[in-house]
Amino acid sequence: MVTDTFPSFRDEVIYNGKRVYLWKRAQILVAEIWAAFFPASPALTHPIFPGPNGPQIQQLTMFADYRVPQILHHIGILTYPPSLVSLLQAGSPLAPGSREEVSLRAASIIAVERVRAEILRLCVEDGDGASGSEVSSVLIDFYLWDLAKKVEGKEEKIEGIETKETVPVHRTRSIWY
Ligand SMILES: Nc1nc2c(c(CN[C@H]3C=C[C@H](O)[C@@H]3O)cn2[C@@H]2O[C@H](COP(=O)(O)O)[C@@H](O)[C@H]2O)c(=O)[nH]1
């Protein structure tokens, strides 16, 4: 519905002959509405997404733009080839739909899905009963985006893990994010 109403939210590319759906703005629209109207208690019905099974927010992926891949690289979850690091350090524009741009965005979706799967696995292992709906890629994205901003503003420094030098975010002229 969102991408039918707002064609500028239909963020898709044909890559290697396959259609890749990224839909950043459509997903962040839904997620921000979900978060802004989140009821005082999770037991209460969400006022905007009251469906019989709740908001189903765990069906969204993270919102693939430029900030989350940057922090995923800094904390060692994404590894970049030296050629990409050089492009980013030089501030070279990455063409929309190019191999580098699609790879950065797609890799951040896959990485966050794997982080989510690992959190769920640890919850099961610890027997803490967290359900799939509580552990969403949306919340992991929100966390990482805020963390990236804090690291950039030098309000926070990552400790306890080996980090990589922060590389600049990628620069792409597009309407999609
Ligand atoms: N992937 C991802 N992208 C996000 C956000 C947010 C803010 N979310 C709030 C909700 C919960 C959190 O706690 C945040 O406070 C904005 N953006 C994107 O950044 C861009 C603006 O950037 P800059 O010019 O540097 O401020 C713009 O494309 C915008 O769509 C996010 O969460 N995830």
The ligand as a Tripos MOL2 file, in Angstrom:
@<TRIPOS>MOLECULE
LIG
   33    36     1     0     0
SMALL
NO_CHARGES

@<TRIPOS>ATOM
      1 N1         18.5420    3.3980    9.1400 N.pl3     1 LIG1
      2 C1         18.0610    4.4420    9.8060 C.ar      1 LIG1
      3 N2         18.0200    5.6500    9.2140 N.ar      1 LIG1
      4 C2         17.5230    6.6730    9.9340 C.ar      1 LIG1
      5 C3         17.0600    6.5480   11.2470 C.ar      1 LIG1
      6 C4         16.6210    7.8210   11.6640 C.ar      1 LIG1
      7 C5         16.0920    8.2700   13.0050 C.3       1 LIG1
      8 N3         15.3420    7.2930   13.6950 N.3       1 LIG1
      9 C6         14.9970    7.6180   15.0270 C.3       1 LIG1
     10 C7         14.0480    6.6260   15.5430 C.2       1 LIG1
     11 C8         14.6020    5.8230   16.4720 C.2       1 LIG1
     12 C9         15.9840    6.1530   16.6750 C.3       1 LIG1
     13 O1         16.2370    6.2030   18.0290 O.3       1 LIG1
     14 C10        16.1950    7.4660   15.9400 C.3       1 LIG1
     15 O2         16.2050    8.5480   16.8380 O.3       1 LIG1
     16 C11        16.8310    8.6610   10.5900 C.ar      1 LIG1
     17 N4         17.3630    7.9630    9.5770 N.ar      1 LIG1
     18 C12        17.7740    8.4600    8.2700 C.3       1 LIG1
     19 O3         18.9370    9.2220    8.4360 O.3       1 LIG1
     20 C13        18.9650   10.2530    7.4480 C.3       1 LIG1
     21 C14        19.2240   11.5650    8.1280 C.3       1 LIG1
     22 O4         20.4950   11.4410    8.7040 O.3       1 LIG1
     23 P1         21.3480   12.6990    9.1770 P.3       1 LIG1
     24 O5         21.3670   13.6540    8.0300 O.co2     1 LIG1
     25 O6         22.6920   12.1250    9.5420 O.co2     1 LIG1
     26 O7         20.5960   13.1960   10.3800 O.co2     1 LIG1
     27 C15        17.6430   10.1890    6.7010 C.3       1 LIG1
     28 O8         17.8640    9.4460    5.5060 O.3       1 LIG1
     29 C16        16.7770    9.4100    7.6560 C.3       1 LIG1
     30 O9         15.7690    8.6720    7.0040 O.3       1 LIG1
     31 C17        17.1050    5.2750   11.8720 C.ar      1 LIG1
     32 O10        16.7320    5.0600   13.0230 O.2       1 LIG1
     33 N5         17.6270    4.2620   11.1090 N.ar      1 LIG1
@<TRIPOS>BOND
     1     1     2 1
     2     2     3 ar
     3     2    33 ar
     4     3     4 ar
     5     4     5 ar
     6     4    17 ar
     7     5     6 ar
     8     5    31 ar
     9     6     7 1
    10     6    16 ar
    11     7     8 1
    12     8     9 1
    13     9    10 1
    14     9    14 1
    15    10    11 2
    16    11    12 1
    17    12    13 1
    18    12    14 1
    19    14    15 1
    20    16    17 ar
    21    17    18 1
    22    18    19 1
    23    18    29 1
    24    19    20 1
    25    20    21 1
    26    20    27 1
    27    21    22 1
    28    22    23 1
    29    23    24 2
    30    23    25 1
    31    23    26 1
    32    27    28 1
    33    27    29 1
    34    29    30 1
    35    31    32 2
    36    31    33 ar
@<TRIPOS>SUBSTRUCTURE
     1 LIG1         1 GROUP 0 **** ****
